[in-house]
Amino acid sequence: MKTRVTFAHLPPSVNAIWRFTKAGKMYRTKEYQVWQNSESWTVNAQMKGQHCFIGPVFLTIAMRRPRSNADLDNRLKGAIDLLQSLEVIADDKDVMGINAYWSADLPAGVAAEITIVQADALENAA
C-alpha cells in the first residue's frame, strides 16, 4: 500500500511552530495554526480512497526549497505532525525512516509531496 499527499504550502520552520508564555506554557503560533488549518482541508480531500497507516511506516518527502539557506530538517516536524493529527499515520513514533530532499521538479502549486508506505511491506519485498 502506498499513499501520496501534497501540500500547497510548506510547513513553517520548526523554529516558528511553538512559543512560550512568560509562565513557561508552550503554545502553537498563529502562523502554524493557519498552515495546519489550510493544509488539513487539502490533505483530507486527497485522502478519499487512500490508505491510512497503523504501525511502522517510511516517508519520502520532496519539498520545493523556499530560499537557498533554508534547512530541510526544520520543515519535517510540522509535516509529520499534520499527518498524525489527520490520522494519515497513527503515531509519528511509528515513522521508521524518512527520505527527505529539496526538489525543483514538483508541479506548479505543490510545495511538498509526501509518499507513505508501510514499513513491513518494504521488508517483505526484499
Protein Blocks (a to p, Z undefined) as FASTA:
>chain_A
ZZddddfbdcddfklmbccdfkopacddfklmmmmmmmmmmmmmmmgopacdedjddddd
ddddfbfkbcfklmmmmmmmmmmmnomafblklpnbdcddddfkbcehiabdcddddfkl
mmmmZZ
